[in-house]
Amino acid sequence: MSHLTYYSYPGVGEENKKNYSYSQAVRLGDRIECSGQGGWDPQTGKIDTEINAQIDQAFKNVEIALKDAGGKGWDQVYRVVSYHIPLNDEALHAMVRNMKQWMPNHQPVWTCVGVTRLGLDDMRVEVEAFAHDPK
């Protein structure tokens, strides 16, 4: 698929590409799609076990992935999918707080799913984002 360009930001992005054979984002023309971003430190991979901290960091990691792929960040996001262990009021409040903080001028479509397992043992959230970046 030579018409697609894949991106893996420095640190965890490059490590995940090497160790797990996936990229953090892909550009399809004027769209950028991010793989599920967890609440890991983007340099060290350390995951804070507190859910609010994980969700806050996952939103920061989406911003990093979007910008690494040449986008402008959360302002261009039109769709969000989040996966949670557990899906409870605390997680929902943290998601809404971050959505309002990172996208104060628009409300994307959002799918929110409770799951039993995510990619790493300490992960409690993954956030996917889909952005429109006309060039």
C-alpha positions in Angstrom: 0.0 0.0 0.0 2.5 2.6 -1.2 -0.1 5.4 -1.3 -0.3 5.3 2.5 2.3 6.9 4.8 2.8 5.4 8.3 4.2 7.3 11.3 5.7 6.2 14.6 6.8 9.0 16.9 10.1 8.9 18.7 10.3 6.8 21.9 7.4 4.5 22.5 6.1 4.9 19.0 9.3 3.6 17.4 9.7 0.9 20.1 6.1 -0.3 19.5 6.8 -0.4 15.7 9.9 -2.5 16.3 8.4 -4.8 19.0 4.8 -5.2 18.0 4.9 -4.4 14.2 2.4 -1.5 14.2 2.4 2.2 13.6 1.0 5.0 15.7 -0.7 6.8 12.8 -1.4 6.5 9.1 -2.1 9.3 6.5 -4.8 8.6 3.9 -4.8 11.7 1.7 -6.3 14.4 3.9 -7.1 12.1 6.8 -5.0 10.9 9.7 -6.0 7.9 11.7 -4.3 7.1 15.0 -3.9 3.7 16.5 -5.2 3.4 20.1 -3.1 5.6 22.3 -2.6 4.5 25.9 -1.7 6.4 28.9 2.0 5.7 28.6 4.8 8.2 28.9 5.8 8.7 25.3 9.5 8.5 26.1 9.8 5.8 28.7 6.6 3.8 28.2 5.8 3.9 32.0 2.1 3.8 32.7 0.6 5.6 35.7 -2.0 3.2 37.3 -4.5 6.1 38.2 -7.2 6.3 35.6 -7.4 10.1 35.4 -3.6 10.3 34.7 -3.9 7.6 32.1 -6.7 9.3 30.2 -4.9 12.7 30.4 -1.8 11.1 29.0 -3.6 9.2 26.3 -5.0 12.5 25.0 -1.5 14.0 25.0 -0.3 10.9 23.1 -3.0 11.4 20.5 -1.8 15.0 20.0 1.8 13.7 19.6 0.7 11.1 17.0 -1.4 13.5 15.0 1.4 16.1 14.9 4.0 13.5 14.0 1.9 12.6 11.0 1.8 16.3 9.9 -1.5 17.3 11.4 -2.3 20.2 13.6 -3.7 18.1 16.5 -7.0 17.8 18.3 -8.6 20.7 16.4 -8.8 18.5 13.3 -10.3 15.4 15.0 -13.8 14.5 13.9 -14.1 11.0 15.4 -13.0 9.5 18.7 -13.2 5.9 19.8 -12.2 5.0 23.4 -11.8 1.6 25.1 -12.0 1.4 28.9 -11.3 -1.0 31.8 -13.6 -0.4 33.6 -16.1 1.8 31.8 -17.4 3.8 34.9 -18.4 7.3 35.8 -14.8 8.3 36.7 -13.5 7.3 33.3 -16.4 9.0 31.5 -15.9 12.2 33.5 -12.1 12.2 32.6 -12.9 11.6 29.0 -15.4 14.5 28.9 -13.0 16.8 30.7 -10.3 16.0 28.1 -12.7 16.4 25.2 -13.7 19.8 26.4 -10.1 20.8 27.1 -8.6 19.6 23.8 -11.6 20.4 21.5 -13.3 23.5 23.0 -14.6 24.6 19.7 -16.2 21.4 18.4 -17.6 18.1 19.5 -16.5 15.1 17.4 -18.5 11.9 17.1 -17.5 9.5 19.9 -17.9 5.8 20.5 -17.0 4.6 24.0 -16.6 0.9 24.8 -16.0 -1.1 27.9 -13.6 -4.0 27.3 -12.0 -6.8 29.4 -8.4 -6.5 28.2 -6.1 -3.9 26.4 -2.7 -4.3 24.9 -0.6 -4.0 28.1 -1.3 -5.3 31.6 -1.5 -1.8 33.3 -3.5 -0.2 30.5 -7.0 1.0 31.5 -7.7 3.2 28.4 -7.0 3.4 24.7 -8.0 6.4 22.6 -8.2 6.3 18.8 -8.6 9.5 16.9 -9.5 10.3 13.3 -8.6 13.7 11.9 -9.2 15.7 8.7 -6.1 17.6 7.6 -6.6 19.2 4.2 -3.3 20.2 2.6 
